[in-house]
């Protein structure tokens, strides 16, 4: 038996896997435009501890972590660092560089990178667009002059 703190309900709650033979978990990953600092790394260390604990208690555990490889900071820094390259190439070069540094730093603090499925935002654009349309259709997101917001 495992109890986790439910931040929505502000109480400890028994954790029961949705599937009896495996646990699936998702955690936010980095925006890869610069080095991670210990504050950033602490959240990844906590996720790794949780994944290891879930695996020990329940067996097979699938952990997915996103890599944000496109946003205002990655675009800004890639254009500044590689001004002579096409924008998409500059973006890929910058984010690949910092993703590798992130993975090296994760290994250095003892996180088990091989047990995580990493998903880049740029590899999920079509799915993200479909989700946004669904949220708009369900009236739980709205369009503003500067973007679309989840409410």
Helices and strands as residue ranges (DSSP letters): E 2-6, E 11-15, E 23-27, H 38-58, E 61-67, H 72-81, H 87-108, G 113-115, E 116-120, G 121-123, H 125-137, E 141-144, E 147-150
